[in-house]
Amino acid sequence: MSPALEVGAVVAERTVHLTRESLVRYAGASGDFNPIHFRDDVATRVGLPGVLAHGMLTMGLAVETLVPWLGDTGRILEYGVRFTRPVVVDAEEGAEVTVVAKVGAVDAEVARIDLTVTYAETTVLGKAQVRVRVDG
């Protein structure tokens, strides 16, 4: 992590391609087997636009974007988001989730990193902020 952080600087970014297989694997790892995450018929029946990625999967992928930049996940002090829009994972095409991490605020000890997480040009996590310790 760079010692001289400037507000507005992009510190990390990436795009993650999610597939239905990604959702099944996450369901197995998390124990969240809600069928809206893998069955089109159930998702449609409850009024959803399609099979949705797990919110916690999206949240985890977003913060993981910082790991190479941080070098030490022990520097993460706090992380929070609001789930604002779903990520619909098409059976054939999947879904592209893009994460851009920018410095939102910084002082001598803590930096606030603001994450912009989008799918289909729509922000899917609101107030996605990570507080990180500046010095290791």
PyRosetta script that sets phi, psi and omega in degrees:
from pyrosetta import init, pose_from_sequence

init()
pose = pose_from_sequence("MSPALEVGAVVAERTVHLTRESLVRYAGASGDFNPIHFRDDVATRVGLPGVLAHGMLTMGLAVETLVPWLGDTGRILEYGVRFTRPVVVDAEEGAEVTVVAKVGAVDAEVARIDLTVTYAETTVLGKAQVRVRVDG")
pose.set_psi(1, 133.6)
pose.set_omega(1, -178.4)
pose.set_phi(2, -67.8)
pose.set_psi(2, 134.1)
pose.set_omega(2, 179.9)
pose.set_phi(3, -69.7)
pose.set_psi(3, -27.1)
pose.set_omega(3, -178.9)
pose.set_phi(4, -104.3)
pose.set_psi(4, 90.1)
pose.set_omega(4, -179.6)
pose.set_phi(5, -91.3)
pose.set_psi(5, 138.2)
pose.set_omega(5, 177.9)
pose.set_phi(6, -119.3)
pose.set_psi(6, 136.3)
pose.set_omega(6, 177.1)
pose.set_phi(7, -57.8)
pose.set_psi(7, 131.6)
pose.set_omega(7, 179.7)
pose.set_phi(8, 96.9)
pose.set_psi(8, -14.5)
pose.set_omega(8, -179.5)
pose.set_phi(9, -69.7)
pose.set_psi(9, 134.8)
pose.set_omega(9, 174.2)
pose.set_phi(10, -80.9)
pose.set_psi(10, 122.5)
pose.set_omega(10, -178.3)
pose.set_phi(11, -103.6)
pose.set_psi(11, -18.7)
pose.set_omega(11, 179.0)
pose.set_phi(12, -164.6)
pose.set_psi(12, 150.9)
pose.set_omega(12, 172.9)
pose.set_phi(13, -160.3)
pose.set_psi(13, 152.0)
pose.set_omega(13, 176.7)
pose.set_phi(14, -167.7)
pose.set_psi(14, 163.2)
pose.set_omega(14, 173.4)
pose.set_phi(15, -120.5)
pose.set_psi(15, 133.1)
pose.set_omega(15, -179.7)
pose.set_phi(16, -114.8)
pose.set_psi(16, 129.6)
pose.set_omega(16, 176.6)
pose.set_phi(17, -94.3)
pose.set_psi(17, 117.4)
pose.set_omega(17, 176.8)
pose.set_phi(18, -98.5)
pose.set_psi(18, 141.5)
pose.set_omega(18, 175.6)
pose.set_phi(19, -124.7)
pose.set_psi(19, 172.1)
pose.set_omega(19, 175.3)
pose.set_phi(20, -62.6)
pose.set_psi(20, -34.2)
pose.set_omega(20, 176.6)
pose.set_phi(21, -61.6)
pose.set_psi(21, -39.5)
pose.set_omega(21, 176.6)
pose.set_phi(22, -57.0)
pose.set_psi(22, -41.8)
pose.set_omega(22, -177.9)
pose.set_phi(23, -68.0)
pose.set_psi(23, -40.3)
pose.set_omega(23, 179.1)
pose.set_phi(24, -65.6)
pose.set_psi(24, -42.1)
pose.set_omega(24, 178.5)
pose.set_phi(25, -63.0)
pose.set_psi(25, -42.7)
pose.set_omega(25, 179.0)
pose.set_phi(26, -65.1)
pose.set_psi(26, -40.6)
pose.set_omega(26, 178.1)
pose.set_phi(27, -57.5)
pose.set_psi(27, -43.9)
pose.set_omega(27, 179.1)
pose.set_phi(28, -64.3)
pose.set_psi(28, -40.4)
pose.set_omega(28, -178.8)
pose.set_phi(29, -72.2)
pose.set_psi(29, -36.2)
pose.set_omega(29, -174.9)
pose.set_phi(30, -93.2)
pose.set_psi(30, -22.3)
pose.set_omega(30, -174.8)
pose.set_phi(31, 83.6)
pose.set_psi(31, 7.9)
pose.set_omega(31, 179.7)
pose.set_phi(32, -94.3)
pose.set_psi(32, 93.7)
pose.set_omega(32, -177.0)
pose.set_phi(33, -102.4)
pose.set_psi(33, 29.4)
pose.set_omega(33, 176.0)
pose.set_phi(34, -59.1)
pose.set_psi(34, 124.6)
pose.set_omega(34, -174.6)
pose.set_phi(35, -64.6)
pose.set_psi(35, -12.5)
pose.set_omega(35, 176.0)
pose.set_phi(36, -65.5)
pose.set_psi(36, -12.9)
pose.set_omega(36, -179.1)
pose.set_phi(37, -95.1)
pose.set_psi(37, 0.7)
pose.set_omega(37, 178.0)
pose.set_phi(38, -153.4)
pose.set_psi(38, -5.6)
pose.set_omega(38, -179.2)
pose.set_phi(39, -122.0)
pose.set_psi(39, 116.7)
pose.set_omega(39, 179.8)
pose.set_phi(40, -59.8)
pose.set_psi(40, -42.5)
pose.set_omega(40, -176.5)
pose.set_phi(41, -61.9)
pose.set_psi(41, -40.8)
pose.set_omega(41, 179.6)
pose.set_phi(42, -69.5)
pose.set_psi(42, -44.4)
pose.set_omega(42, 179.7)
pose.set_phi(43, -58.8)
pose.set_psi(43, -45.6)
pose.set_omega(43, -179.9)
pose.set_phi(44, -65.1)
pose.set_psi(44, -42.5)
pose.set_omega(44, -177.7)
pose.set_phi(45, -61.5)
pose.set_psi(45, -32.4)
pose.set_omega(45, -179.9)
pose.set_phi(46, -93.8)
pose.set_psi(46, 10.7)
pose.set_omega(46, 172.8)
pose.set_phi(47, 88.3)
pose.set_psi(47, 14.5)
pose.set_omega(47, 178.8)
pose.set_phi(48, -86.9)
pose.set_psi(48, 157.1)
pose.set_omega(48, -179.9)
pose.set_phi(49, -74.7)
pose.set_psi(49, -5.8)
pose.set_omega(49, -179.8)
pose.set_phi(50, 158.5)
pose.set_psi(50, -172.0)
pose.set_omega(50, 178.6)
pose.set_phi(51, -66.7)
pose.set_psi(51, 131.8)
pose.set_omega(51, -176.2)
pose.set_phi(52, -106.3)
pose.set_psi(52, 143.6)
pose.set_omega(52, 169.8)
pose.set_phi(53, -68.0)
pose.set_psi(53, 147.8)
pose.set_omega(53, 175.5)
pose.set_phi(54, -62.4)
pose.set_psi(54, 135.8)
pose.set_omega(54, 177.5)
pose.set_phi(55, -58.5)
pose.set_psi(55, -41.1)
pose.set_omega(55, -179.3)
pose.set_phi(56, -68.9)
pose.set_psi(56, -27.7)
pose.set_omega(56, 174.6)
pose.set_phi(57, -66.2)
pose.set_psi(57, -47.2)
pose.set_omega(57, 178.8)
pose.set_phi(58, -60.7)
pose.set_psi(58, -43.6)
pose.set_omega(58, 179.4)
pose.set_phi(59, -62.2)
pose.set_psi(59, -43.4)
pose.set_omega(59, 179.5)
pose.set_phi(60, -65.6)
pose.set_psi(60, -42.9)
pose.set_omega(60, 178.1)
pose.set_phi(61, -61.6)
pose.set_psi(61, -36.7)
pose.set_omega(61, -178.6)
pose.set_phi(62, -64.3)
pose.set_psi(62, -50.8)
pose.set_omega(62, -177.3)
pose.set_phi(63, -70.9)
pose.set_psi(63, -30.0)
pose.set_omega(63, 178.7)
pose.set_phi(64, -61.9)
pose.set_psi(64, -24.1)
pose.set_omega(64, 178.1)
pose.set_phi(65, -57.5)
pose.set_psi(65, -29.3)
pose.set_omega(65, -178.7)
pose.set_phi(66, -78.6)
pose.set_psi(66, -18.6)
pose.set_omega(66, -171.1)
pose.set_phi(67, -54.7)
pose.set_psi(67, -49.0)
pose.set_omega(67, 179.5)
pose.set_phi(68, -61.1)
pose.set_psi(68, -37.0)
pose.set_omega(68, 179.8)
pose.set_phi(69, -69.5)
pose.set_psi(69, -43.7)
pose.set_omega(69, -179.0)
pose.set_phi(70, -68.0)
pose.set_psi(70, -42.2)
pose.set_omega(70, -176.2)
pose.set_phi(71, 78.7)
pose.set_psi(71, -24.8)
pose.set_omega(71, -178.0)
pose.set_phi(72, -146.0)
pose.set_psi(72, 109.9)
pose.set_omega(72, -178.2)
pose.set_phi(73, -66.8)
pose.set_psi(73, -14.4)
pose.set_omega(73, 175.9)
pose.set_phi(74, -65.7)
pose.set_psi(74, -11.3)
pose.set_omega(74, 177.3)
pose.set_phi(75, -79.1)
pose.set_psi(75, -14.1)
pose.set_omega(75, 178.5)
pose.set_phi(76, -73.9)
pose.set_psi(76, 121.4)
pose.set_omega(76, -179.5)
pose.set_phi(77, -98.4)
pose.set_psi(77, -34.0)
pose.set_omega(77, -175.8)
pose.set_phi(78, -160.3)
pose.set_psi(78, 145.8)
pose.set_omega(78, 178.7)
pose.set_phi(79, -146.4)
pose.set_psi(79, 132.4)
pose.set_omega(79, 178.2)
pose.set_phi(80, -150.6)
pose.set_psi(80, 151.1)
pose.set_omega(80, 177.6)
pose.set_phi(81, -145.0)
pose.set_psi(81, 166.8)
pose.set_omega(81, 165.6)
pose.set_phi(82, -117.8)
pose.set_psi(82, 133.2)
pose.set_omega(82, 177.4)
pose.set_phi(83, -82.2)
pose.set_psi(83, 113.5)
pose.set_omega(83, -173.2)
pose.set_phi(84, -108.9)
pose.set_psi(84, -34.2)
pose.set_omega(84, -179.6)
pose.set_phi(85, -143.6)
pose.set_psi(85, 150.1)
pose.set_omega(85, 179.6)
pose.set_phi(86, -81.3)
pose.set_psi(86, 156.8)
pose.set_omega(86, 170.1)
pose.set_phi(87, -103.8)
pose.set_psi(87, 111.8)
pose.set_omega(87, -179.5)
pose.set_phi(88, -89.6)
pose.set_psi(88, 123.1)
pose.set_omega(88, -176.9)
pose.set_phi(89, -104.6)
pose.set_psi(89, 104.7)
pose.set_omega(89, -179.4)
pose.set_phi(90, -66.1)
pose.set_psi(90, 142.1)
pose.set_omega(90, -178.6)
pose.set_phi(91, -61.1)
pose.set_psi(91, -34.8)
pose.set_omega(91, -178.1)
pose.set_phi(92, -94.6)
pose.set_psi(92, -48.9)
pose.set_omega(92, -172.0)
pose.set_phi(93, -89.4)
pose.set_psi(93, -21.4)
pose.set_omega(93, -174.3)
pose.set_phi(94, 73.0)
pose.set_psi(94, -149.7)
pose.set_omega(94, 180.0)
pose.set_phi(95, -154.4)
pose.set_psi(95, 141.1)
pose.set_omega(95, 177.1)
pose.set_phi(96, -102.7)
pose.set_psi(96, 123.1)
pose.set_omega(96, 176.9)
pose.set_phi(97, -113.0)
pose.set_psi(97, 124.7)
pose.set_omega(97, -178.4)
pose.set_phi(98, -110.1)
pose.set_psi(98, 136.5)
pose.set_omega(98, -179.9)
pose.set_phi(99, -124.4)
pose.set_psi(99, 128.6)
pose.set_omega(99, 173.4)
pose.set_phi(100, -123.5)
pose.set_psi(100, 125.8)
pose.set_omega(100, -178.4)
pose.set_phi(101, -110.1)
pose.set_psi(101, 120.6)
pose.set_omega(101, -179.7)
pose.set_phi(102, -124.3)
pose.set_psi(102, 148.9)
pose.set_omega(102, 174.8)
pose.set_phi(103, -70.2)
pose.set_psi(103, 122.1)
pose.set_omega(103, -179.6)
pose.set_phi(104, -98.8)
pose.set_psi(104, -31.7)
pose.set_omega(104, 179.1)
pose.set_phi(105, -162.2)
pose.set_psi(105, 153.8)
pose.set_omega(105, -179.9)
pose.set_phi(106, -153.2)
pose.set_psi(106, 140.8)
pose.set_omega(106, 170.1)
pose.set_phi(107, -133.5)
pose.set_psi(107, -166.7)
pose.set_omega(107, -174.7)
pose.set_phi(108, -63.8)
pose.set_psi(108, -27.5)
pose.set_omega(108, -173.9)
pose.set_phi(109, -115.6)
pose.set_psi(109, -30.0)
pose.set_omega(109, -172.1)
pose.set_phi(110, -133.7)
pose.set_psi(110, 139.0)
pose.set_omega(110, 172.3)
pose.set_phi(111, -115.2)
pose.set_psi(111, 142.1)
pose.set_omega(111, 172.3)
pose.set_phi(112, -101.8)
pose.set_psi(112, 122.3)
pose.set_omega(112, 178.2)
pose.set_phi(113, -104.8)
pose.set_psi(113, 124.2)
pose.set_omega(113, 179.4)
pose.set_phi(114, -96.9)
pose.set_psi(114, 126.3)
pose.set_omega(114, -179.9)
pose.set_phi(115, -102.4)
pose.set_psi(115, 128.7)
pose.set_omega(115, 171.5)
pose.set_phi(116, -105.5)
pose.set_psi(116, 115.7)
pose.set_omega(116, -175.1)
pose.set_phi(117, -117.1)
pose.set_psi(117, 117.8)
pose.set_omega(117, -175.3)
pose.set_phi(118, -127.1)
pose.set_psi(118, 152.4)
pose.set_omega(118, 173.0)
pose.set_phi(119, -140.6)
pose.set_psi(119, 130.5)
pose.set_omega(119, -179.8)
pose.set_phi(120, 51.5)
pose.set_psi(120, 43.7)
pose.set_omega(120, 177.4)
pose.set_phi(121, 62.2)
pose.set_psi(121, 22.0)
pose.set_omega(121, 178.8)
pose.set_phi(122, -124.1)
pose.set_psi(122, 134.5)
pose.set_omega(122, 177.1)
pose.set_phi(123, -71.0)
pose.set_psi(123, 128.6)
pose.set_omega(123, -176.0)
pose.set_phi(124, -108.7)
pose.set_psi(124, -15.8)
pose.set_omega(124, 174.2)
pose.set_phi(125, -124.7)
pose.set_psi(125, 126.4)
pose.set_omega(125, 178.3)
pose.set_phi(126, -100.0)
pose.set_psi(126, 153.3)
pose.set_omega(126, 179.0)
pose.set_phi(127, 47.6)
pose.set_psi(127, 41.0)
pose.set_omega(127, 178.6)
pose.set_phi(128, -79.8)
pose.set_psi(128, 104.7)
pose.set_omega(128, -175.5)
pose.set_phi(129, -133.8)
pose.set_psi(129, 140.0)
pose.set_omega(129, 178.6)
pose.set_phi(130, -123.9)
pose.set_psi(130, 125.3)
pose.set_omega(130, 173.4)
pose.set_phi(131, -95.9)
pose.set_psi(131, 126.7)
pose.set_omega(131, -177.4)
pose.set_phi(132, -127.5)
pose.set_psi(132, 146.3)
pose.set_omega(132, 175.4)
pose.set_phi(133, -72.4)
pose.set_psi(133, 131.6)
pose.set_omega(133, -176.8)
pose.set_phi(134, -73.3)
pose.set_psi(134, -47.5)
pose.set_omega(134, -178.7)
pose.set_phi(135, -101.6)
pose.set_psi(135, 139.1)
pose.set_omega(135, -179.2)
pose.set_phi(136, -78.4)
pose.dump_pdb("model.pdb")
